[in-house]
Amino acid sequence: MDKPLTGVRVLEIAQFTFVPSAGAILADWGADVIKVENPLTGDAQRQLFMASHGESSEQSSQFTPHIEAPNRGKRSIGLGLTSPLARPILEALLRRSDVVLTNHLPVVRSKLRIDVDDVRSINPDIIYVVGSGFGGRGPGRDRPGYDSTAFWARGGSADGATPCLADRPTYMPCGAYGDNVGGLAIAGGVAAALYRRRMSGQPSVIDVSLLGVGAWATQFDVNMALMSGGHLPKVELDTPMAGNPLVASYRTRDGRFIQLTMLDPLSYWSEFCMCMGSPEAAADKRFATIDGIAENIHSACRIVAELIGRYPLDECERRLNGCSGAWTVWQDSWDLANDEDLVANGGIVEVVDAQGIRRKLVANPVQFDVATVPSKRAPQFAEHTDAILREIGVDDVTFGELKMEGVIA
């Protein structure tokens, strides 16, 4: 298939996951994404992985998912932007780019002269994208932000996921959770900005904050709080939907969980109970009306828990397959990696790593023309420095000087 962003050039001056994950999506969609890395250390995430996984059995492998996932399909140049000798190279790269992505704080952007005015003085038509923790205009504009702070904690998800009587807070379900959600938002914004520039000739300045993405994710409650004019009460409910025993998670006999989401309990109560082998519960007059279910919610929840708890997971699945209401099984990361529907719909893609070994990664969730966009591996540190410099016309003498001065890697 033709990738929709083929011919678009993106310059990424960013590290970790939030903004690089957007670059990975753009690369999947066909853009030529050049990743600028520090010539000594590379993307800071490379060092984090080495420090935390130094004894890993995969230590000798050049494939690390923490780097591969947010950097797939890119090219890497090691370039020391603090050196005056690097400036002509950076400017040449900016002149030929359609989009520049960065997640550096304002003070760093100013120091490196990569703020919007600096960049637009070189390329007035470039789309300028900043991924920030707390946005570009408020009092937090100069504060560093990660998804654990800006998206999860301050963005409302941590509070919403933690019961009020919990002994300890609930942490993000996995690393880079908010970063990857935010990367989708940035990629969508870039696509819209490219369309706007094509139609009107006007380039955009895009700012996507992890705080804003967090608020978008929790907007159901945020909007309710705005309407009520104050803090929402923190109430412990038997089910996520008050008065409905068929919207909750229940444990099977062998310790797995099944999520029920049958939004109208009156429509599904009898059917559910019959499928689970309890005609007595199906005919119980206490649950014959919506008000009756709400008034007897504790008894209803106990019945549902008992019915699901009778059986191991496979028997619960067999019985629930006869029910028209929505339900599913909780899955861990390995279950999800092998999910039949995810795999059948191209949600897992193969890449060939730098050693020629076939690996698998989660695909970005946007498909074009009912086809999964194929991915390529992430670049090794500074892997494409030579080729990129040749593309922009750097001669052998200049190349040698840059190498001697440690400006390139």
Buried (B, 14 or more C-beta within 10 A) or exposed (E): EEBBBEEBBBBBBBBBBBBBBBBBBBBBBBBBBBBBBBBEEBBEBBEBBEEEEEEEEEEEEBBBBBBBBBBBBBBBBBBBBEBEBBBEBBBBBBEBBBBBBBBBBEEBBEEBBBBBEBBBEBBEEBBBBBBBBBBBEEEBBEEEBBBBBBBBBBBBBBBBBBEEEEEEEBEBEEEBBBBBBBBBBBBBBBBEBBEBBEEEEEBBBBBBBBBBBBBBBBEEEBEEEEEEEEEEEEEEEBBEBEBBBBBBBBBBEEEBBBBBBBEEBBEBBBBBBBBBBBEEBBEBEEBEEEEBBBBBBEBBBEBBBEBBEBBEBEBBBEBBEEBEBEBEBEBEEEEEBEBEEBEEBBBBBEBEBBEEEEBEBBBBEBBEEEEBBBBEBBBBBBBBBBEBBEBEEBEEEBBEBBBEBEBBB
